[in-house]
Amino acid sequence: MSIVVRSAYEFADVAERRRNTLAAMARTARKMRPLTWLLQRLFGLSRKLGFEFSLFRQFFKPMVGMFDKSIAKAFAGYRPSEHDVFVCSYFKSGTNWAMHIAFQVAELGRGEFEDILDVIPWADCPNQETTIALADPRPMQRSRSGLRVIKTHARAQFVPYHADAKYICVVRDPKDVIVSGYHFFGAMLLGPLMPSVDTWVRHCTSDQSVFHPWPEFTAGYWNWRDRPNVLFLTYEAMQHDPVGTIRRIAELMEVNLTEEEIDRVGHLTSFEHMKAIDHKFYPGEVTPFARPGGAMIRSGRKGSSGELLTPAQQAQIDSWCKEGLDRIGSTFPYDEYFSAAEPAPDAAGDAEASVVSARDA
């Protein structure tokens, strides 16, 4: 395949739309400051009087609905092809890490971008003005391997499956998801209107949780794990063996990397490097309530939910997830992966048990 010469302004149109959208949101935020101030006081009062959860549930419901609507229509009429590599993950579960690895594998460790959403379409993003469109052919046309990566937070039933495409499914300890989400949503979406930790935990362990309940999301992709074009990963296993993860993703994508290219992908997708270019992953202040200065990549640690959650809250999340999986009838081995402080190294029979695919199941 011939390689198209890159231009510094190749995605200038996408970047301009995103800048205009964020600038308009900033103007709206300035106009809404008095209302934001009043809402902040109201939430503070509701916390003292004991009805914060009820108030937050009603306040946040339109945002949850916004994501649901975007997911329901994201792939309408779309037929995946052999060029597509879907990264399917729950929010704050290593999405950017997994899709950056896949992107760098597709680009043989030489991928460049000013914003990740210039080169990877987020098909179910509520504001399509901030991301390159799914129908835009440029990411595939410019790719050194002919592959393009697609980001989605949609549950399995909303993602079009085709044997020609590739699917990377990522899950993470829901306790860590909730903690990471608390910090992230407190910056990007809700700012001063972020509720107490207890209310956030109650929301995330309810049927009205954003992106739907974690057990439902996980069970859907767990059912795909034995398909030959699917790689089921846990965030924890990716951290345990990042080089092995790169090799597995490259194998799934049928891209033959040299050792030098694997090393380059490893460097570009390391926590340290991605943290240094966080601005290329952070979507910006996308609501009128957002707090400036947020970050997409915070600490990247696993098993650190105790920094925010009490032991009782951690136990509550574990119980809720296991009960939810049982109710669905899922065989996902929650206890082997997430109940302990550290995942058991031999949970599925070897030292890298948290990575499951048709090749090593």
C-alpha positions, 0 to 999 in steps of 0.5 A: 500500500502506498503511504499518503504524505501527511499534512500538518493541516490534514484534519484542520476542518475537524479541529476547527469544528471542535474549537468552535464548539468548545468556544460556544460552550465557554460562552454559554458557561459564562452566561450561566454562572448565576444559575450554576451558583444557585444550583451549587447552593441547592445541591449543598442544601440537599446534601445537608437535608438528606435528599441529594441523591434524589435531586442529583438523579433528576438533574443528571437524567438528561445527560444519561439520556443524551448518551443513550440517544447517541449510542442508539443511533451511532451505528445505524445502517453501518456495516463494518469492514475489514478495515475497522478495529472497534475499541469497546469499553465502559467509561474510564476503563482504559479506553484511550490507552487501548485505542492509542495502542491499536492506533499505533499498531495500525501506524506501525508505531509512527502515528501522529495526531494533534487530537485523538478524535481527529484520527479515531471516530467516536461514533457515539459521542453526543456532540459529533462536532468534536470528533471525526465522523464515522463515515469520513474515509481519511483515517483509513486512507492515511493508515500505514496498515489500511486499518482505522480504529473506532471508539465506542462506549456502547453496549454490545447489542448496539455495536454492529458485529461482522466477522471481517472487523476486529474488536478489542473489548476492555473492562476494568475493576468497577470500583476503580471505574467509579473513583476515576469517573468521580474525578473525571466527571467532576472536571469535564461535565459537572464541575461544582455540581458534582455530588458527594461520593456516596451519591455518586456511588449510589448513582453508579450502582443503579439502573440509571447509571451513565452508559448503563449498569456495569454488569450489563455492559461487561456481560455483553462483551464477555459473551463475545470473548471466544470469537476469533476476531475479538480480544477481551482484555482487562485494564489490570492485565494491560498494566501487568503486561503492557508489551504482551498486550501490544503483541496480542492487539497486533496479532488480533489486527494481523499487523506484523510489527518488528521488535523496534516497532513494538518498542516504539509503540510501547514508548508512545503508549506508556503512561508517562508519554500519554500523561505528557500529551494529555491535552491530545486526549482530553475533550475539553469543557463540554458542558456549561458546568465543567471546571477548567483544567481537567485531565483525561489521564490522572493516575493510571493505577489499579486497585486504588479505589480505597483512596476515595471509597470506604471498605463498606462502599467497596464491598457494596460495589462488589456485591451489586456487580456480582448480583447483577451478573448473576441476575443476567446469567453471566459467567464472567468470573468477577471474584477471580478478577476484581474482588481481591485487592490484587487480581489473582495471577493464575485466575484463568490458568496462567500469569496473564489470565486477565487477558482472554481471547480465542487464542489463549482462552 
